[in-house]
């Protein structure tokens, strides 16, 4: 998996540094969800998945750019809305966000 430099984090997340360290070392963290830009067939889309299922999907690791980390599914949905709003303001679309990620 790829990570953006400044990951969005939900308000409810505690011990952020430890959670991010574990996830980057591919250690799943229960109740933690990832919001990622996924590249498939030339199109980009935002996906929300648990850290456990994300780390099981080894075949898609290179296609995922993690942009957000949230505690629980409700916080993940709230964070997803925040990311979409921010991406729209900065890049126009999710595809614009994905293009920017591919340049970095």
C-alpha positions in Angstrom: 0.0 0.0 0.0 1.0 3.5 -0.6 0.5 6.4 1.9 0.1 10.1 1.3 2.3 12.3 3.4 -0.5 13.9 5.5 -3.1 11.3 6.1 -6.6 12.4 7.2 -7.4 11.0 10.7 -10.9 10.8 12.3 -11.6 12.7 15.4 -12.2 9.6 17.5 -8.8 8.1 16.7 -6.6 7.6 19.7 -2.8 6.9 19.7 -2.5 7.9 16.1 1.2 7.4 15.8 1.0 3.8 17.0 -1.9 3.0 14.7 -0.2 4.5 11.7 3.1 2.7 12.6 1.3 -0.6 12.8 -0.6 -0.2 9.6 2.5 0.9 7.7 4.2 -2.3 9.0 1.2 -4.2 7.7 -0.1 -5.1 11.2 -3.9 -5.0 11.1 -5.6 -2.9 13.8 -9.1 -3.9 14.9 -11.9 -1.4 14.4 -9.6 0.8 12.2 -10.8 1.6 8.7 -8.9 3.0 5.8 -10.1 5.4 3.1 -8.0 4.9 0.0 -7.9 5.9 -3.6 -8.0 2.8 -5.7 -6.9 2.7 -9.3 -8.7 0.2 -11.5 -9.0 0.0 -15.3 -7.7 3.6 -15.6 -10.3 5.0 -13.2 -9.9 6.2 -9.6 -12.4 5.8 -6.9 -12.4 6.2 -3.1 -13.0 3.0 -1.1 -13.5 2.4 2.5 -12.3 -0.9 4.0 -11.2 -2.3 7.3 -7.5 -2.5 8.0 -7.8 -6.3 8.4 -9.4 -6.8 4.9 -7.1 -4.2 3.3 -4.0 -6.1 4.5 -5.4 -9.4 3.3 -5.8 -8.0 -0.2 -2.1 -8.4 -1.1 -2.8 -8.4 -4.9 -4.2 -4.9 -4.8 -1.7 -3.2 -2.5 0.1 -1.3 -5.3 -3.3 0.0 -6.5 -4.2 1.6 -3.1 -3.2 5.0 -1.9 -4.3 5.4 1.7 -5.6 8.9 2.3 -7.5 8.5 5.6 -7.6 6.4 8.8 -10.7 6.2 11.0 -11.9 4.5 14.1 -15.0 2.5 13.3 -17.3 2.5 10.3 -19.3 5.6 11.3 -16.2 7.7 11.7 -14.9 6.3 8.4 -18.0 7.5 6.5 -17.7 11.0 8.1 -14.1 11.1 7.2 -14.9 10.0 3.6 -17.3 12.9 3.2 -14.6 15.3 4.5 -12.0 13.9 2.1 -14.4 14.2 -0.9 -15.2 17.8 0.0 -11.5 18.6 0.3 -10.6 16.8 -2.9 -13.3 18.6 -4.8 -12.0 21.9 -3.5 -8.4 21.2 -4.2 -8.4 19.0 -7.3 -12.0 19.2 -8.7 -12.6 15.5 -8.6 -11.4 12.2 -7.0 -9.6 11.6 -10.3 -7.8 14.9 -9.8 -6.7 13.7 -6.4 -5.5 10.4 -7.9 -3.5 12.2 -10.6 -1.8 14.3 -8.0 -0.9 11.1 -6.0 0.6 9.5 -9.1 2.9 12.5 -9.6 4.3 12.3 -6.1 
